[in-house]
Amino acid sequence: MGLANDEAEEWAGADADDVEESFEIYAENAPAVAVFTSMATQWQWTGGMQSYRCGLNHAVLQLHMDKCRVPRERQFEVMDDVQAMERAALQVWNEQAT
């Protein structure tokens, strides 16, 4: 999405208290990033003693696309991009949990 793999790994593993990171987002990816960050409070969790994130609440995805003013003709593309970011985030969190 405009960030080199080694930079992404470094950024994802950086402690926010230690390093202030910045990076560019390609213009064509900006709507997906906006929607993904807008949905930061929409993570669903499993139940039980060892609860973990299991995905975003897709029931509200359309509301967030409207909020971020994603044009109708791009919404399926943006949804695919948000799902790719969702899978990547879940993978990182699952790796950190083990």
Distance bins in CASP14 RR format, pairs under 12 A and 6 or more apart:
PFRMAT RR
TARGET T0000
AUTHOR 0000-0000-0000
RMODE 2
METHOD distances of the structure
MODEL  1
1 7 0 0 0 0 0 1 0 0 0 0 0
1 8 0 0 0 0 1 0 0 0 0 0 0
1 11 0 0 0 0 0 1 0 0 0 0 0
1 23 0 0 0 0 1 0 0 0 0 0 0
1 24 0 0 0 0 1 0 0 0 0 0 0
1 25 1 0 0 1 0 0 0 0 0 0 0
1 26 1 0 0 1 0 0 0 0 0 0 0
1 27 0 0 0 0 0 1 0 0 0 0 0
1 28 0 0 0 0 1 0 0 0 0 0 0
1 29 1 0 1 0 0 0 0 0 0 0 0
1 30 0 0 0 0 1 0 0 0 0 0 0
1 31 0 0 0 0 0 1 0 0 0 0 0
1 32 1 0 0 1 0 0 0 0 0 0 0
1 33 1 0 0 1 0 0 0 0 0 0 0
1 36 0 0 0 0 0 1 0 0 0 0 0
1 81 1 0 0 1 0 0 0 0 0 0 0
1 82 0 0 0 0 0 1 0 0 0 0 0
1 84 0 0 0 0 1 0 0 0 0 0 0
1 85 0 0 0 0 1 0 0 0 0 0 0
1 88 0 0 0 0 1 0 0 0 0 0 0
2 8 0 0 0 0 1 0 0 0 0 0 0
2 11 0 0 0 0 0 1 0 0 0 0 0
2 23 1 0 0 1 0 0 0 0 0 0 0
2 24 1 0 0 1 0 0 0 0 0 0 0
2 25 1 0 0 1 0 0 0 0 0 0 0
2 26 1 0 1 0 0 0 0 0 0 0 0
2 27 0 0 0 0 0 1 0 0 0 0 0
2 28 0 0 0 0 1 0 0 0 0 0 0
2 29 1 0 0 1 0 0 0 0 0 0 0
2 30 0 0 0 0 0 1 0 0 0 0 0
2 32 0 0 0 0 0 1 0 0 0 0 0
2 33 0 0 0 0 0 1 0 0 0 0 0
3 9 0 0 0 0 1 0 0 0 0 0 0
3 10 0 0 0 0 1 0 0 0 0 0 0
3 11 1 0 0 1 0 0 0 0 0 0 0
3 12 0 0 0 0 1 0 0 0 0 0 0
3 21 0 0 0 0 1 0 0 0 0 0 0
3 22 0 0 0 0 0 1 0 0 0 0 0
3 23 1 0 1 0 0 0 0 0 0 0 0
3 24 1 0 0 1 0 0 0 0 0 0 0
3 25 0 0 0 0 1 0 0 0 0 0 0
3 26 0 0 0 0 1 0 0 0 0 0 0
3 29 0 0 0 0 1 0 0 0 0 0 0
3 33 0 0 0 0 0 1 0 0 0 0 0
3 85 0 0 0 0 0 1 0 0 0 0 0
3 88 0 0 0 0 0 1 0 0 0 0 0
4 10 0 0 0 0 1 0 0 0 0 0 0
4 11 0 0 0 0 1 0 0 0 0 0 0
4 23 0 0 0 0 1 0 0 0 0 0 0
4 24 0 0 0 0 0 1 0 0 0 0 0
5 11 0 0 0 0 0 1 0 0 0 0 0
5 12 0 0 0 0 0 1 0 0 0 0 0
5 88 0 0 0 0 0 1 0 0 0 0 0
6 12 0 0 0 0 0 1 0 0 0 0 0
6 13 0 0 0 0 0 1 0 0 0 0 0
7 13 0 0 0 0 0 1 0 0 0 0 0
7 14 0 0 0 0 0 1 0 0 0 0 0
7 21 0 0 0 0 1 0 0 0 0 0 0
7 22 0 0 0 0 0 1 0 0 0 0 0
7 23 1 0 0 1 0 0 0 0 0 0 0
7 24 0 0 0 0 0 1 0 0 0 0 0
8 14 0 0 0 0 0 1 0 0 0 0 0
8 21 0 0 0 0 0 1 0 0 0 0 0
8 23 0 0 0 0 1 0 0 0 0 0 0
8 85 0 0 0 0 0 1 0 0 0 0 0
8 88 0 0 0 0 1 0 0 0 0 0 0
8 89 0 0 0 0 0 1 0 0 0 0 0
8 92 0 0 0 0 1 0 0 0 0 0 0
9 21 0 0 0 0 0 1 0 0 0 0 0
9 88 0 0 0 0 0 1 0 0 0 0 0
9 92 0 0 0 0 1 0 0 0 0 0 0
9 95 0 0 0 0 0 1 0 0 0 0 0
10 18 0 0 0 0 0 1 0 0 0 0 0
10 19 0 0 0 0 1 0 0 0 0 0 0
10 21 0 0 0 0 1 0 0 0 0 0 0
10 23 0 0 0 0 0 1 0 0 0 0 0
11 18 0 0 0 0 0 1 0 0 0 0 0
11 19 0 0 0 0 1 0 0 0 0 0 0
11 20 0 0 0 0 0 1 0 0 0 0 0
11 21 1 0 1 0 0 0 0 0 0 0 0
11 22 0 0 0 0 1 0 0 0 0 0 0
11 23 1 0 0 1 0 0 0 0 0 0 0
11 92 0 0 0 0 0 1 0 0 0 0 0
12 19 0 0 0 0 0 1 0 0 0 0 0
12 21 0 0 0 0 1 0 0 0 0 0 0
12 23 0 0 0 0 0 1 0 0 0 0 0
12 85 0 0 0 0 0 1 0 0 0 0 0
12 88 0 0 0 0 1 0 0 0 0 0 0
12 89 0 0 0 0 1 0 0 0 0 0 0
12 91 0 0 0 0 0 1 0 0 0 0 0
12 92 1 0 0 1 0 0 0 0 0 0 0
12 93 0 0 0 0 0 1 0 0 0 0 0
12 95 0 0 0 0 0 1 0 0 0 0 0
12 96 0 0 0 0 1 0 0 0 0 0 0
13 19 0 0 0 0 1 0 0 0 0 0 0
13 21 0 0 0 0 1 0 0 0 0 0 0
13 92 0 0 0 0 1 0 0 0 0 0 0
13 93 0 0 0 0 0 1 0 0 0 0 0
13 95 0 0 0 0 0 1 0 0 0 0 0
13 96 0 0 0 0 1 0 0 0 0 0 0
14 20 0 0 0 0 1 0 0 0 0 0 0
14 21 1 0 1 0 0 0 0 0 0 0 0
14 22 0 0 0 0 0 1 0 0 0 0 0
14 23 0 0 0 0 0 1 0 0 0 0 0
15 21 0 0 0 0 0 1 0 0 0 0 0
23 29 0 0 0 0 0 1 0 0 0 0 0
23 33 0 0 0 0 0 1 0 0 0 0 0
24 30 0 0 0 0 0 1 0 0 0 0 0
24 33 0 0 0 0 0 1 0 0 0 0 0
25 31 0 0 0 0 0 1 0 0 0 0 0
25 32 0 0 0 0 1 0 0 0 0 0 0
25 33 1 0 1 0 0 0 0 0 0 0 0
25 34 0 0 0 0 1 0 0 0 0 0 0
25 36 0 0 0 0 0 1 0 0 0 0 0
25 37 0 0 0 0 0 1 0 0 0 0 0
25 81 0 0 0 0 0 1 0 0 0 0 0
25 85 0 0 0 0 0 1 0 0 0 0 0
26 32 0 0 0 0 0 1 0 0 0 0 0
26 33 0 0 0 0 1 0 0 0 0 0 0
26 81 0 0 0 0 0 1 0 0 0 0 0
27 33 0 0 0 0 0 1 0 0 0 0 0
27 34 0 0 0 0 0 1 0 0 0 0 0
28 74 0 0 0 0 1 0 0 0 0 0 0
28 77 0 0 0 0 1 0 0 0 0 0 0
28 78 0 0 0 0 0 1 0 0 0 0 0
28 81 0 0 0 0 1 0 0 0 0 0 0
29 35 0 0 0 0 0 1 0 0 0 0 0
29 36 0 0 0 0 1 0 0 0 0 0 0
29 37 0 0 0 0 0 1 0 0 0 0 0
29 74 0 0 0 0 0 1 0 0 0 0 0
29 77 0 0 0 0 0 1 0 0 0 0 0
29 78 0 0 0 0 1 0 0 0 0 0 0
29 80 0 0 0 0 0 1 0 0 0 0 0
29 81 1 0 0 1 0 0 0 0 0 0 0
29 82 0 0 0 0 0 1 0 0 0 0 0
29 84 0 0 0 0 0 1 0 0 0 0 0
29 85 0 0 0 0 1 0 0 0 0 0 0
30 36 0 0 0 0 0 1 0 0 0 0 0
30 37 0 0 0 0 0 1 0 0 0 0 0
30 68 0 0 0 0 1 0 0 0 0 0 0
30 69 0 0 0 0 0 1 0 0 0 0 0
30 70 0 0 0 0 1 0 0 0 0 0 0
30 74 0 0 0 0 0 1 0 0 0 0 0
30 78 0 0 0 0 1 0 0 0 0 0 0
30 81 0 0 0 0 0 1 0 0 0 0 0
31 37 0 0 0 0 0 1 0 0 0 0 0
31 38 0 0 0 0 0 1 0 0 0 0 0
31 64 0 0 0 0 0 1 0 0 0 0 0
31 65 0 0 0 0 1 0 0 0 0 0 0
31 66 0 0 0 0 0 1 0 0 0 0 0
31 67 0 0 0 0 0 1 0 0 0 0 0
31 68 1 0 0 1 0 0 0 0 0 0 0
31 69 0 0 0 0 1 0 0 0 0 0 0
31 70 1 0 1 0 0 0 0 0 0 0 0
31 71 0 0 0 0 1 0 0 0 0 0 0
31 72 0 0 0 0 0 1 0 0 0 0 0
31 73 0 0 0 0 0 1 0 0 0 0 0
31 74 1 0 0 1 0 0 0 0 0 0 0
31 75 0 0 0 0 1 0 0 0 0 0 0
31 76 0 0 0 0 0 1 0 0 0 0 0
31 77 0 0 0 0 1 0 0 0 0 0 0
31 78 1 0 1 0 0 0 0 0 0 0 0
31 79 0 0 0 0 0 1 0 0 0 0 0
31 80 0 0 0 0 0 1 0 0 0 0 0
31 81 0 0 0 0 1 0 0 0 0 0 0
31 82 0 0 0 0 1 0 0 0 0 0 0
32 38 0 0 0 0 0 1 0 0 0 0 0
32 39 0 0 0 0 0 1 0 0 0 0 0
32 61 0 0 0 0 0 1 0 0 0 0 0
32 64 0 0 0 0 0 1 0 0 0 0 0
32 65 0 0 0 0 1 0 0 0 0 0 0
32 68 0 0 0 0 1 0 0 0 0 0 0
32 70 0 0 0 0 1 0 0 0 0 0 0
32 74 0 0 0 0 1 0 0 0 0 0 0
32 75 0 0 0 0 0 1 0 0 0 0 0
32 76 0 0 0 0 0 1 0 0 0 0 0
32 77 0 0 0 0 1 0 0 0 0 0 0
32 78 1 0 1 0 0 0 0 0 0 0 0
32 79 0 0 0 0 1 0 0 0 0 0 0
32 80 0 0 0 0 1 0 0 0 0 0 0
32 81 1 1 0 0 0 0 0 0 0 0 0
32 82 1 0 1 0 0 0 0 0 0 0 0
32 83 0 0 0 0 1 0 0 0 0 0 0
32 84 0 0 0 0 1 0 0 0 0 0 0
32 85 1 0 0 1 0 0 0 0 0 0 0
32 86 0 0 0 0 0 1 0 0 0 0 0
32 88 0 0 0 0 0 1 0 0 0 0 0
33 39 0 0 0 0 0 1 0 0 0 0 0
33 40 0 0 0 0 0 1 0 0 0 0 0
33 64 0 0 0 0 0 1 0 0 0 0 0
33 68 0 0 0 0 1 0 0 0 0 0 0
33 70 0 0 0 0 0 1 0 0 0 0 0
33 78 0 0 0 0 1 0 0 0 0 0 0
33 81 0 0 0 0 1 0 0 0 0 0 0
33 82 0 0 0 0 1 0 0 0 0 0 0
33 84 0 0 0 0 0 1 0 0 0 0 0
33 85 1 0 0 1 0 0 0 0 0 0 0
34 40 0 0 0 0 0 1 0 0 0 0 0
34 64 0 0 0 0 1 0 0 0 0 0 0
34 65 0 0 0 0 1 0 0 0 0 0 0
34 66 0 0 0 0 0 1 0 0 0 0 0
34 67 0 0 0 0 1 0 0 0 0 0 0
34 68 1 0 1 0 0 0 0 0 0 0 0
34 69 0 0 0 0 1 0 0 0 0 0 0
34 70 1 0 0 1 0 0 0 0 0 0 0
34 74 0 0 0 0 0 1 0 0 0 0 0
34 78 0 0 0 0 1 0 0 0 0 0 0
34 81 0 0 0 0 0 1 0 0 0 0 0
34 82 0 0 0 0 1 0 0 0 0 0 0
34 85 0 0 0 0 0 1 0 0 0 0 0
35 42 0 0 0 0 0 1 0 0 0 0 0
35 56 0 0 0 0 1 0 0 0 0 0 0
35 58 0 0 0 0 0 1 0 0 0 0 0
35 60 0 0 0 0 0 1 0 0 0 0 0
35 61 1 0 0 1 0 0 0 0 0 0 0
35 62 0 0 0 0 0 1 0 0 0 0 0
35 63 0 0 0 0 0 1 0 0 0 0 0
35 64 1 0 1 0 0 0 0 0 0 0 0
35 65 1 0 1 0 0 0 0 0 0 0 0
35 66 0 0 0 0 1 0 0 0 0 0 0
35 67 0 0 0 0 1 0 0 0 0 0 0
35 68 1 0 1 0 0 0 0 0 0 0 0
35 69 0 0 0 0 0 1 0 0 0 0 0
35 70 1 0 0 1 0 0 0 0 0 0 0
35 74 0 0 0 0 0 1 0 0 0 0 0
35 75 0 0 0 0 1 0 0 0 0 0 0
35 77 0 0 0 0 0 1 0 0 0 0 0
35 78 1 0 1 0 0 0 0 0 0 0 0
35 79 0 0 0 0 1 0 0 0 0 0 0
35 80 0 0 0 0 0 1 0 0 0 0 0
35 81 0 0 0 0 1 0 0 0 0 0 0
35 82 1 0 1 0 0 0 0 0 0 0 0
35 83 0 0 0 0 0 1 0 0 0 0 0
35 84 0 0 0 0 0 1 0 0 0 0 0
35 85 0 0 0 0 1 0 0 0 0 0 0
35 86 0 0 0 0 0 1 0 0 0 0 0
36 42 0 0 0 0 1 0 0 0 0 0 0
36 43 0 0 0 0 0 1 0 0 0 0 0
36 55 0 0 0 0 0 1 0 0 0 0 0
36 56 0 0 0 0 1 0 0 0 0 0 0
36 61 0 0 0 0 0 1 0 0 0 0 0
36 64 0 0 0 0 1 0 0 0 0 0 0
36 65 0 0 0 0 0 1 0 0 0 0 0
36 68 0 0 0 0 1 0 0 0 0 0 0
36 70 0 0 0 0 0 1 0 0 0 0 0
36 78 0 0 0 0 1 0 0 0 0 0 0
36 79 0 0 0 0 0 1 0 0 0 0 0
36 80 0 0 0 0 0 1 0 0 0 0 0
36 81 1 0 0 1 0 0 0 0 0 0 0
36 82 1 0 1 0 0 0 0 0 0 0 0
36 83 0 0 0 0 1 0 0 0 0 0 0
36 84 0 0 0 0 1 0 0 0 0 0 0
36 85 1 0 1 0 0 0 0 0 0 0 0
36 86 1 0 0 1 0 0 0 0 0 0 0
36 87 0 0 0 0 0 1 0 0 0 0 0
36 88 0 0 0 0 0 1 0 0 0 0 0
36 89 0 0 0 0 1 0 0 0 0 0 0
37 56 0 0 0 0 0 1 0 0 0 0 0
37 64 0 0 0 0 1 0 0 0 0 0 0
37 67 0 0 0 0 0 1 0 0 0 0 0
37 68 0 0 0 0 1 0 0 0 0 0 0
37 82 0 0 0 0 0 1 0 0 0 0 0
37 85 0 0 0 0 1 0 0 0 0 0 0
37 86 0 0 0 0 0 1 0 0 0 0 0
37 89 0 0 0 0 0 1 0 0 0 0 0
38 56 0 0 0 0 0 1 0 0 0 0 0
38 60 0 0 0 0 1 0 0 0 0 0 0
38 61 0 0 0 0 1 0 0 0 0 0 0
38 62 0 0 0 0 0 1 0 0 0 0 0
38 63 0 0 0 0 1 0 0 0 0 0 0
38 64 1 0 1 0 0 0 0 0 0 0 0
38 65 0 0 0 0 1 0 0 0 0 0 0
38 66 0 0 0 0 0 1 0 0 0 0 0
38 67 1 0 0 1 0 0 0 0 0 0 0
38 68 1 0 1 0 0 0 0 0 0 0 0
38 69 0 0 0 0 0 1 0 0 0 0 0
38 70 0 0 0 0 0 1 0 0 0 0 0
38 78 0 0 0 0 0 1 0 0 0 0 0
38 82 0 0 0 0 1 0 0 0 0 0 0
38 85 0 0 0 0 0 1 0 0 0 0 0
39 55 0 0 0 0 1 0 0 0 0 0 0
39 56 1 0 1 0 0 0 0 0 0 0 0
39 57 1 0 0 1 0 0 0 0 0 0 0
39 58 0 0 0 0 1 0 0 0 0 0 0
39 59 0 0 0 0 0 1 0 0 0 0 0
39 60 1 0 0 1 0 0 0 0 0 0 0
39 61 1 0 0 1 0 0 0 0 0 0 0
39 62 0 0 0 0 0 1 0 0 0 0 0
39 63 0 0 0 0 1 0 0 0 0 0 0
39 64 1 0 1 0 0 0 0 0 0 0 0
39 65 0 0 0 0 1 0 0 0 0 0 0
39 67 0 0 0 0 1 0 0 0 0 0 0
39 68 0 0 0 0 1 0 0 0 0 0 0
39 78 0 0 0 0 0 1 0 0 0 0 0
39 79 0 0 0 0 0 1 0 0 0 0 0
39 82 1 0 0 1 0 0 0 0 0 0 0
39 83 0 0 0 0 0 1 0 0 0 0 0
39 85 0 0 0 0 1 0 0 0 0 0 0
39 86 0 0 0 0 1 0 0 0 0 0 0
39 89 0 0 0 0 0 1 0 0 0 0 0
40 53 0 0 0 0 0 1 0 0 0 0 0
40 56 0 0 0 0 1 0 0 0 0 0 0
40 57 0 0 0 0 0 1 0 0 0 0 0
40 60 0 0 0 0 0 1 0 0 0 0 0
40 64 0 0 0 0 1 0 0 0 0 0 0
40 82 0 0 0 0 0 1 0 0 0 0 0
40 85 0 0 0 0 0 1 0 0 0 0 0
40 86 0 0 0 0 0 1 0 0 0 0 0
40 89 0 0 0 0 0 1 0 0 0 0 0
41 56 0 0 0 0 0 1 0 0 0 0 0
41 57 0 0 0 0 1 0 0 0 0 0 0
41 60 0 0 0 0 1 0 0 0 0 0 0
41 64 0 0 0 0 0 1 0 0 0 0 0
42 53 0 0 0 0 0 1 0 0 0 0 0
42 55 0 0 0 0 1 0 0 0 0 0 0
42 56 1 0 1 0 0 0 0 0 0 0 0
42 57 1 0 1 0 0 0 0 0 0 0 0
42 58 0 0 0 0 1 0 0 0 0 0 0
42 59 0 0 0 0 1 0 0 0 0 0 0
42 60 1 0 1 0 0 0 0 0 0 0 0
42 61 0 0 0 0 1 0 0 0 0 0 0
42 63 0 0 0 0 1 0 0 0 0 0 0
42 64 1 0 0 1 0 0 0 0 0 0 0
42 67 0 0 0 0 0 1 0 0 0 0 0
42 82 0 0 0 0 0 1 0 0 0 0 0
42 86 0 0 0 0 0 1 0 0 0 0 0
43 51 0 0 0 0 0 1 0 0 0 0 0
43 52 0 0 0 0 1 0 0 0 0 0 0
43 53 1 0 1 0 0 0 0 0 0 0 0
43 54 0 0 0 0 1 0 0 0 0 0 0
43 55 1 0 0 1 0 0 0 0 0 0 0
43 56 1 0 0 1 0 0 0 0 0 0 0
43 57 1 0 0 1 0 0 0 0 0 0 0
43 58 0 0 0 0 0 1 0 0 0 0 0
43 60 0 0 0 0 0 1 0 0 0 0 0
43 86 0 0 0 0 1 0 0 0 0 0 0
43 89 0 0 0 0 1 0 0 0 0 0 0
43 90 0 0 0 0 1 0 0 0 0 0 0
43 93 0 0 0 0 1 0 0 0 0 0 0
44 51 0 0 0 0 0 1 0 0 0 0 0
44 52 0 0 0 0 0 1 0 0 0 0 0
44 53 1 0 0 1 0 0 0 0 0 0 0
44 54 1 0 1 0 0 0 0 0 0 0 0
44 55 1 0 1 0 0 0 0 0 0 0 0
44 56 1 0 0 1 0 0 0 0 0 0 0
44 57 1 0 1 0 0 0 0 0 0 0 0
44 58 0 0 0 0 1 0 0 0 0 0 0
44 59 0 0 0 0 1 0 0 0 0 0 0
44 60 0 0 0 0 0 1 0 0 0 0 0
44 86 0 0 0 0 0 1 0 0 0 0 0
44 90 0 0 0 0 0 1 0 0 0 0 0
45 51 1 0 1 0 0 0 0 0 0 0 0
45 52 1 0 0 1 0 0 0 0 0 0 0
45 53 1 0 1 0 0 0 0 0 0 0 0
45 54 1 0 0 1 0 0 0 0 0 0 0
45 55 0 0 0 0 1 0 0 0 0 0 0
45 56 0 0 0 0 0 1 0 0 0 0 0
45 57 0 0 0 0 0 1 0 0 0 0 0
45 90 0 0 0 0 0 1 0 0 0 0 0
45 93 0 0 0 0 0 1 0 0 0 0 0
46 52 1 0 1 0 0 0 0 0 0 0 0
46 53 0 0 0 0 1 0 0 0 0 0 0
46 54 1 0 1 0 0 0 0 0 0 0 0
46 55 0 0 0 0 1 0 0 0 0 0 0
46 90 0 0 0 0 0 1 0 0 0 0 0
46 94 0 0 0 0 0 1 0 0 0 0 0
46 97 0 0 0 0 0 1 0 0 0 0 0
47 53 0 0 0 0 0 1 0 0 0 0 0
47 54 0 0 0 0 1 0 0 0 0 0 0
48 54 0 0 0 0 0 1 0 0 0 0 0
50 97 0 0 0 0 1 0 0 0 0 0 0
50 98 0 0 0 0 0 1 0 0 0 0 0
51 93 0 0 0 0 0 1 0 0 0 0 0
51 97 0 0 0 0 0 1 0 0 0 0 0
52 89 0 0 0 0 0 1 0 0 0 0 0
52 90 0 0 0 0 1 0 0 0 0 0 0
52 93 1 0 0 1 0 0 0 0 0 0 0
52 94 1 0 0 1 0 0 0 0 0 0 0
52 95 0 0 0 0 0 1 0 0 0 0 0
52 96 0 0 0 0 0 1 0 0 0 0 0
52 97 1 0 0 1 0 0 0 0 0 0 0
52 98 0 0 0 0 0 1 0 0 0 0 0
53 86 0 0 0 0 1 0 0 0 0 0 0
53 87 0 0 0 0 0 1 0 0 0 0 0
53 89 1 0 0 1 0 0 0 0 0 0 0
53 90 1 0 0 1 0 0 0 0 0 0 0
53 91 0 0 0 0 0 1 0 0 0 0 0
53 92 0 0 0 0 0 1 0 0 0 0 0
53 93 1 0 1 0 0 0 0 0 0 0 0
53 94 0 0 0 0 1 0 0 0 0 0 0
53 96 0 0 0 0 0 1 0 0 0 0 0
53 97 0 0 0 0 1 0 0 0 0 0 0
54 86 0 0 0 0 0 1 0 0 0 0 0
54 87 0 0 0 0 0 1 0 0 0 0 0
54 89 0 0 0 0 0 1 0 0 0 0 0
54 90 1 0 0 1 0 0 0 0 0 0 0
54 93 0 0 0 0 0 1 0 0 0 0 0
54 94 0 0 0 0 1 0 0 0 0 0 0
55 61 0 0 0 0 0 1 0 0 0 0 0
55 82 0 0 0 0 0 1 0 0 0 0 0
55 83 0 0 0 0 1 0 0 0 0 0 0
55 85 0 0 0 0 0 1 0 0 0 0 0
55 86 1 0 1 0 0 0 0 0 0 0 0
55 87 0 0 0 0 1 0 0 0 0 0 0
55 88 0 0 0 0 0 1 0 0 0 0 0
55 89 0 0 0 0 1 0 0 0 0 0 0
55 90 1 0 0 1 0 0 0 0 0 0 0
55 91 0 0 0 0 0 1 0 0 0 0 0
55 93 0 0 0 0 1 0 0 0 0 0 0
55 94 0 0 0 0 0 1 0 0 0 0 0
56 64 0 0 0 0 1 0 0 0 0 0 0
56 79 0 0 0 0 0 1 0 0 0 0 0
56 82 1 0 0 1 0 0 0 0 0 0 0
56 83 0 0 0 0 1 0 0 0 0 0 0
56 84 0 0 0 0 0 1 0 0 0 0 0
56 85 0 0 0 0 1 0 0 0 0 0 0
56 86 1 0 1 0 0 0 0 0 0 0 0
56 87 0 0 0 0 0 1 0 0 0 0 0
56 89 0 0 0 0 1 0 0 0 0 0 0
56 90 0 0 0 0 1 0 0 0 0 0 0
57 63 0 0 0 0 0 1 0 0 0 0 0
57 64 0 0 0 0 1 0 0 0 0 0 0
57 82 0 0 0 0 0 1 0 0 0 0 0
57 86 0 0 0 0 0 1 0 0 0 0 0
58 64 0 0 0 0 0 1 0 0 0 0 0
58 65 0 0 0 0 0 1 0 0 0 0 0
58 79 0 0 0 0 1 0 0 0 0 0 0
58 82 0 0 0 0 1 0 0 0 0 0 0
58 83 0 0 0 0 1 0 0 0 0 0 0
58 86 0 0 0 0 1 0 0 0 0 0 0
60 66 0 0 0 0 0 1 0 0 0 0 0
60 67 0 0 0 0 1 0 0 0 0 0 0
60 82 0 0 0 0 0 1 0 0 0 0 0
61 67 0 0 0 0 0 1 0 0 0 0 0
61 68 0 0 0 0 0 1 0 0 0 0 0
61 70 0 0 0 0 0 1 0 0 0 0 0
61 75 0 0 0 0 1 0 0 0 0 0 0
61 76 0 0 0 0 0 1 0 0 0 0 0
61 78 0 0 0 0 1 0 0 0 0 0 0
61 79 1 0 0 1 0 0 0 0 0 0 0
61 80 0 0 0 0 0 1 0 0 0 0 0
61 81 0 0 0 0 0 1 0 0 0 0 0
61 82 1 0 0 1 0 0 0 0 0 0 0
61 83 0 0 0 0 1 0 0 0 0 0 0
61 86 0 0 0 0 0 1 0 0 0 0 0
62 68 0 0 0 0 0 1 0 0 0 0 0
62 70 0 0 0 0 1 0 0 0 0 0 0
62 72 0 0 0 0 0 1 0 0 0 0 0
62 75 1 0 0 1 0 0 0 0 0 0 0
62 76 0 0 0 0 0 1 0 0 0 0 0
62 78 0 0 0 0 0 1 0 0 0 0 0
62 79 0 0 0 0 1 0 0 0 0 0 0
62 82 0 0 0 0 0 1 0 0 0 0 0
63 70 0 0 0 0 0 1 0 0 0 0 0
63 75 0 0 0 0 0 1 0 0 0 0 0
64 70 0 0 0 0 1 0 0 0 0 0 0
64 75 0 0 0 0 0 1 0 0 0 0 0
64 78 0 0 0 0 1 0 0 0 0 0 0
64 79 0 0 0 0 0 1 0 0 0 0 0
64 82 0 0 0 0 1 0 0 0 0 0 0
65 71 0 0 0 0 1 0 0 0 0 0 0
65 72 0 0 0 0 1 0 0 0 0 0 0
65 73 0 0 0 0 0 1 0 0 0 0 0
65 74 0 0 0 0 1 0 0 0 0 0 0
65 75 1 0 1 0 0 0 0 0 0 0 0
65 76 0 0 0 0 0 1 0 0 0 0 0
65 77 0 0 0 0 0 1 0 0 0 0 0
65 78 1 0 0 1 0 0 0 0 0 0 0
65 79 1 0 0 1 0 0 0 0 0 0 0
65 81 0 0 0 0 0 1 0 0 0 0 0
65 82 0 0 0 0 1 0 0 0 0 0 0
66 72 0 0 0 0 1 0 0 0 0 0 0
66 75 0 0 0 0 1 0 0 0 0 0 0
66 78 0 0 0 0 0 1 0 0 0 0 0
68 74 0 0 0 0 0 1 0 0 0 0 0
68 75 0 0 0 0 0 1 0 0 0 0 0
68 78 0 0 0 0 1 0 0 0 0 0 0
68 82 0 0 0 0 0 1 0 0 0 0 0
69 75 0 0 0 0 0 1 0 0 0 0 0
69 78 0 0 0 0 0 1 0 0 0 0 0
70 76 0 0 0 0 0 1 0 0 0 0 0
70 77 0 0 0 0 1 0 0 0 0 0 0
70 78 1 0 1 0 0 0 0 0 0 0 0
70 79 0 0 0 0 1 0 0 0 0 0 0
70 81 0 0 0 0 0 1 0 0 0 0 0
70 82 0 0 0 0 1 0 0 0 0 0 0
71 77 0 0 0 0 1 0 0 0 0 0 0
71 78 0 0 0 0 1 0 0 0 0 0 0
72 78 0 0 0 0 0 1 0 0 0 0 0
72 79 0 0 0 0 0 1 0 0 0 0 0
74 80 0 0 0 0 0 1 0 0 0 0 0
74 81 0 0 0 0 1 0 0 0 0 0 0
74 82 0 0 0 0 0 1 0 0 0 0 0
75 81 0 0 0 0 0 1 0 0 0 0 0
75 82 0 0 0 0 0 1 0 0 0 0 0
76 82 0 0 0 0 0 1 0 0 0 0 0
76 83 0 0 0 0 0 1 0 0 0 0 0
77 83 0 0 0 0 0 1 0 0 0 0 0
77 84 0 0 0 0 0 1 0 0 0 0 0
78 84 0 0 0 0 0 1 0 0 0 0 0
78 85 0 0 0 0 0 1 0 0 0 0 0
79 85 0 0 0 0 0 1 0 0 0 0 0
79 86 0 0 0 0 0 1 0 0 0 0 0
80 86 0 0 0 0 0 1 0 0 0 0 0
80 87 0 0 0 0 0 1 0 0 0 0 0
81 87 0 0 0 0 0 1 0 0 0 0 0
81 88 0 0 0 0 0 1 0 0 0 0 0
82 88 0 0 0 0 0 1 0 0 0 0 0
82 89 0 0 0 0 0 1 0 0 0 0 0
83 89 0 0 0 0 0 1 0 0 0 0 0
83 90 0 0 0 0 0 1 0 0 0 0 0
84 90 0 0 0 0 0 1 0 0 0 0 0
84 91 0 0 0 0 0 1 0 0 0 0 0
85 91 0 0 0 0 0 1 0 0 0 0 0
85 92 0 0 0 0 0 1 0 0 0 0 0
86 92 0 0 0 0 0 1 0 0 0 0 0
86 93 0 0 0 0 0 1 0 0 0 0 0
87 93 0 0 0 0 0 1 0 0 0 0 0
87 94 0 0 0 0 0 1 0 0 0 0 0
88 94 0 0 0 0 0 1 0 0 0 0 0
88 95 0 0 0 0 0 1 0 0 0 0 0
89 95 0 0 0 0 0 1 0 0 0 0 0
89 96 0 0 0 0 0 1 0 0 0 0 0
90 96 0 0 0 0 0 1 0 0 0 0 0
90 97 0 0 0 0 0 1 0 0 0 0 0
91 97 0 0 0 0 0 1 0 0 0 0 0
91 98 0 0 0 0 0 1 0 0 0 0 0
92 98 0 0 0 0 0 1 0 0 0 0 0
END
